[in-house]
């Protein structure tokens, strides 16, 4: 049961992030929900690569051959870098939307389409 804790945490954080993105109308809160979902995916990737009593794959003269998987760690790092850039872009869009429409409520912005 203890081995499944990261996967349970992933599911809870992902559900909270999805619910935030779907149920909230404020653009900033939607972006924060996306950040939660992204963090959950990174947790899932790291949990997939974990091995009990594994060592870091950077050792060349490792005493055992049981190492954690380096590919999922690299994928998680790449996801973090892409996520930071995406968050910065989305938050800058939110600033432009607020300057143009004077609100961050997505319903009000949809009504202003014309």
PyMOL commands that set and color helices and strands:
alter all, ss='L'
color gray80, all
select helices_A, chain A and resi 2-23+27-49+70-101+106-111
alter helices_A, ss='H'
color red, helices_A
deselect
rebuild
show_as cartoon
